[in-house]
Amino acid sequence: MSIRFSASRPKSQRQTQASTSPSPTPSPGTGACSHRLLSPDAEVAEGVLHIPYSDGYDEGFDPKVHDVGSFNARARAVGGETLSGIIERLAARGRPVTRVVYTFLVGWVLDVARTHGIPAAHYWIQPATVFAVYYHHFHCHGAVIASCANDPSRGGSVHLPGLPPLNSDALPSIVSITSPDQPLYPALSALRGLFSALGEHRPKVLVNTFEALELDALRAVPQLEVLAVGPVMLGSSSASNADLIKHGDAAEYMEWLDTKAARSVVYVSFGTMLPMSKHQELELTRGLEATNRAYLWVRVGAERSGDHDGTDGGSTGAQQEREQGMVVEWCDQALVLSHHAVGCFVTHCGWNSALESITHGVPIVAVPQWTDQPTVAWLVEERAGVGVRTAIGGEAVVGRDELRRCVEGVMGDGERAVEIRAQAKQWMEKAREAVSGGGTSEKNIRAFTSGL
């Protein structure tokens, strides 16, 4: 049984959802709200049993209505009770749960598993480097990490056990939080609880990464058994049912890509969690136009956008977009990245997006914003060498000239761009080797499931 937490900004709700890890009788539980959205008509799909349970927010979490401060306590109390009931009913039906896998923000699942005497493992969905930084942050190194993260010169670095030196702009943003008054303090508090439990009970930790990319980080916490099992999305080119945005028809943008030359299109997507300012939207538009390259831009609310402030002398939005690029509200990202026409990915550097790009051999222009994204950008540029990181200007905006420079830095004819494309191809092969038969991640998954 695998339980995870997911957030859906378009629905203005936070939802708890579960999915299975490989087992002889996979049986995930799903938060009641998510279950209605994801699989309202079926309990069994493709041999996987989907079971809704309540986390106390069956109609979805709305910060305008519900108390953010009491979210964790309520989800723990209600979720623990209802999930425990599901485990008992499955056992009575002759389908006992033999292993529980859980993710961040549902750390209370470990207590439920221990109560029922079921072995548990934590599934970490961010880089192993971020896991190691957080572990050290909550085990003796918090003050030095926070000091580095808050260095006003942004020139400091921190040396942590088992990791290479990390500059302040390579640290996850949450480690900069020092006061309960800061907006993301509840997330820091949740992480503290998670890593406290990990340190006390020491379950296995499964990480969505692969050894060739993060071997040092995987070994940086010898107190725990940390195993690489990724990239988990390799080979998937269909829309995840965990994406609660209304999906559009892929035919239009895929047919548009079919008309483009190999490695000629700039693909742009910044996820769905954070809204983009009008200033940043304008700078990206002008920057994409300035590249003189075709682009496919996934922009939340695209159907309502297109009204740009043209007072700076540039072209005015919609007509230019029709001629040079395509703007859509959603796309099947794995399908797009696998298309021969895509030459680079301009991304916020969410870990799933970065891994998908690496897996498909597409160079990256990194525009990190928060949480683990600065560390992902460091991995992309400094460790793997498969992309470049943009400089952030005033108002935390990437300017048009900077965007154009970085796109040319991975798609142009310069020596560095050629090297980055060659590195991207090599890392694609390494990622695929990891999950192929006999690969490092495949072996780890097989060893883990053999105990079920």
N, C-alpha and C positions, 0 to 999 in steps of 0.2 A: 504494500500500500504506500502510495506516494502523495504527500500533501504539500501544496505550495500556495503562496500568496501572490495574487496579481492585482495590478492597479489599472483601471481604465479611465483615463481622464475624460474622454468624450462623454461618458455616462456620469461623470462627476461622482463616481462611486469607487470604493475599494472593495475588492471581492476576493474571497478565499477560494482557491480552486485546487483540486488535487489531480494528479496524473500518475500513471504507473511507471515503475521501473520494471525491467524484465523479471518475471517470476512465473512459476508454473500456473498460478491462478491469480493473475493481476486483478486487483480490486481497489480502485481509487475512490476516495470520497471527494465531493465537490461542494463548495459553499452553495447554499440554496439559491441565492441570487444568480450566481454564475451558472448553476445547473440549468436554470430556466433559459438563460441567454444562449448557452453553448449547446445543450442537448436536451431540449424540452420534451422531445417525443420518444427518446430512447434511453434505456438504462444500460444496454449492452451495445457497444459499437466496436467492430473489428476485434472481437474477442476480449475486449476490455470492459470491465464492469464499472460503470460510473454511478456513484452513490452520493446524493446531496446530503450535507449536514449543515447545521446552523452555526454561524459564528456570532450570532446576536444581531446581525444586520441583514436580515433576509431580503429586504427591499433595496439593499445597497447602502453604503456609507456615504452620507452627505455632510461635509464639514459645516454647511450652513445650518444644519438641523441638529447634528450630533456633536457631542463633546469630544474633541480630539484627545484631550487629556485622559479620558476614560476608555479609549478604544482598546488598548492592549489588555487592560484588566477584564473588560467585558468579553472580548474575543477569547481570552484564555479560559474564563469561567464557562461560558456557553459552549464554545468549541470543544473544550475538554470533555464536558458532559455528553454532548451529542456524538462526538467521535468515539468515545468509549462505548456508547450504546451500539454503534455500528459494528465495532469490533466484536462485541458480545453476540450480536445477531448473526454475523458471518460465521462465527464459531459454531453456533447452534445449528446453522444450515449445512455444516460439514465443510465449510470453506474458511478455515482459520487463517488469520493473517500471520505470515511467517517472518516478515521483515517490514519495517516502516522506514521510509525515506522522506525527509521533510526539508523545507527551505527556510530562508530568512523571513522573519515576521510571523512565523508560526512555530517558534521555538518551544512553545508549550506542548507541542506534539511529543517531544522527548519524554516529558513527564507521563503522558498517557501511555506511551509504549512501555516505560519502565513499570508502571502500575500493573500492566498486563503481562509483564515478563517477556516482551517481544524485543529482539535486537533492533536497534535503530541506527541509521546513518544520516548524516547531514549532506544535502546536495547544495554545493556552493555555485551560484550562477554568475559570479564575477571572476576576474582573473585570480590566479593563485597568488600573485604579487599583492593584490589588495587584501586577500585573506591573511597573508603573513603580516602586512602592515597593521591591520586591525588587531591581530593576535598580540603583537608586540605592544600596540598602543594600550591594550587593556591588561598587559602583563609587564609592568615595570618601566615601560618606555613612553608613557603617555605625555609626560611633560616636555620631553625633548622633541617629540614628533609635533605636538601642538605649537611649540615655539618656532620650529622650522616652517610649519604650514602658515603661520601668521607673520613671517618675516616680511616687513614692508618693502624691503629691497628686492624680494623674490630671488635673491641670489644665494640663499643658504642651502645646505644639504644635510641629510641625516644618514647616519650609518647604523643599520639595524642588523641583528644576527642573521646570517645566511643570505642577506640581500646585498646587491651592489649599492653604492651611494645613490640616494634619491634626492633630487632637487625639490625645492618647495612646490614648483609647478607640476611635479610628477606625483604628488600625494593626493589621495582621495579627499574631496572637499570636506567631508564630515569630520575629519580629524582636526580641523581648524576650530571646531566649536568648543567653547570653554564656558559658556553661560546658559542657564536654563531659559533665558530670555530670547535666545537665538531661535529662528524658525525651525531649524532641523534638529533641535535638541532631542525631541522624542525619538528620532531615528538613532541618534547616538546612544540614547538610553536603551533602546531595543537591542542594539548591537552589543552593548555592555552585558546585558542579560544573556544574550546568545553565547558570547565568548566565555562568560563565566561558567555556563552550563557545559560548554564543550571542554573547558579545562578541568571541570570536576568529574564529568562522566566519561569523557574521551570516546565518543562514538567514532566510527570511521567517517572520513570526510571525502566525498566524491566531488571533483572539481571539473567544470566544463572548460577544459583546456587540454593541451597535450605536452608531453614531456620535452620534446625538442624545443618548444617555445619557452617553457618556464620551469625547467628542471631545478634550478637553484631555489626558486620560490617554493616549489613543492617540497623541498627538503629543509626549508627555513624554519619549520615548526616541528622539530623532532619529537616533541611531546605528544603529537597526534599522528595517526596514520592517514596521510593525505594522498589521495590517488587521482590521477588524471584519467578522465573518461570521455574526453571530447576530441574534436568538435561534435557535439551531439546532433547538430542540425544537418550534417553532411548528407547530401543526396535528397534532401527535402526540397521540393519545388512547388508545394501546394500551400495555400494559406492556412496558417495555424488557427484552430478554432479558439485559441486563447486570445486572439486579436478581436476585440469586441466592436471595432469600427465596421460600419457597413462596407462590404467589399464590392468593388466595381468589376466590370467585365475586363478581363486581361487582354481580350482580343485587340482593342484599339491601340493601346500603347505597345503591345508586342508587334503588331503589324507596322507601327511607326518605326520601331527599332529595326525591323527587317529591311527598311529602306535605307539604313545608314551603313557606312563602311565600317570595317572591323576596327575596334578600339578608338572610335571617333566621338562617342557620346559621353558627356559628363552626367553621371547620375547623382542626384542630390536628395537627401532625406535626413531630417533631424528628429525623427521619432514623433511621439504623440503626447509626451508627458508635459513639456513646457511650451507655452505659447511664444511665438516669435514677435518681437517688436516691429512696428511699422518701419522704423529706421533700419533695422537689420534686414528686413524683407526688401527694402529698396536697394540697399547696398549689395545684397546677393543678386538681385535682378540685374543691376547695372554691371556687376562683376561678371556674371554669366554672359551677358551680351558682349562684354569686352573681350572675352576669350575667342569670339568668333567660332565657337564650336557648338554643335547641337547639344541640347541638354534635356533630360527628363527629371522634373522636379516634383517630388511628393510633398505637398503643402497642405496641412490641415486647413479645411475651410476653403479649398481652392476654388470651389464653385462660386463662392461669395467674394473672392479677392479679384485683383486685376486693376483696382483703382490705385494707381501710384502717383505720388507727387512728382510731377515732371518739371518742377521749377528749376532743377539743376542743369537743364540743357540736354538731358538724356532723352532717349525715346520713351514713349509712354505705354509701357506695360503690354496690354493684350495683343496688339497687332504684332509687336516684336516677338512675343511668346509664340504666336501662331507660326511665324516665319522661321524662327530659329529653334524653338523648343516646344516641349509639351509639359503642361502642369496638370497633375492629377491629385486627387485627395487621398488615394491609397493605391498601392500596387503590391503584387506578389514579389517581395524583394529577392528571394532566392532565385526565382525565375528570371528576373531582370539581370541579376548579377551573373547568371550563367549565359547570358546572351553575348554573342561575339562582338556586338557593336559597342558594348560598354567599355570605356577606356579608363575611367576612374570613378571613385565613390567619394563625394563630399558628405561627410557624416559627423554627427555629434559624438561619435565614438562610444555609443552603447556597446557593451561587450558582445552581445549577440550579433549586432550589425558588423562589428569589426571581424569577428570570427567567420561570418558568412563571406565577407569580402576576401579574407585571407584564403578561405577554402576554395574560392572560385578564381583566385589569382588576380584580383582586381586591385590596383594601387589605390591608396587612400589619401585624401586630404582631410586631416583631422581638425575638427572645430569643437573641442571639449567644452562642456558647460558646468557640470557638477558631479557629485558623488564619485563613482569610480572612473569617470570619463577622462580626467587628466592622466591617470595612471595608464589607461588604455592607450591614450595618445602617445605616451612615453614608450610603451611596448611597440607600437606601430612604427614610430620613427627611430628610436634609439636601439631597440633590441632586435626587431625583425628587419628594419630597413625597408619597409614596404610602403612608406608614405612620408608625407611632410605635415608638420603642424603649423597652423596659421597663428600669426601674432594677433592678439586682441587689442583693439584700439579703445578710444574713449567711449563711454557708455556701454562698455563690454560688448562692442560691436566689431565684427570683422569687416574691414573696408573693402570696397570694390577692387582697388588696386592690389591689395593683399590676396584676395581670392584669385584674381587673374594670375598673379605671380605663382601661387601655389599649384593651381591647375597646370600651368605650363611646366612647373617643377616635376610633375609626374607624367605628363602627356607629351611634352615637347621633345625636341631633338638633342637637348643638352646631355652631356656625359652623365650627370647625376640622374636625370630622368630615365635614361637607358638602363642605368644600374638598378634603379628602383623597380622597373618593370621586370628585370631579370630576377631580382630577389623575390618579387611577388610570385613568379612562376615556381621558383624553388620551394617557397613556403607552402604553396598550394599542394605540391607533391608530398611534402612532409606531413601536412595535415591529413591528407588522404591515406597516407601510409599508416598513420596512427590508429585509424579506425578500420583498416583492412584486416583480413585474417592474419593473425600473428603479430599485428601492430601493438604498440605499447598500450594504447587505450583499450583496444579490443581485449587484450590479455587481462587488463585490470577489471573490465566489466565481467568477463568470463569467470575470473576468480571470485568476484563479489557474488555473482548469481549462483555459483556452485554451492554456496552455503545455504541457499534457500530451501 
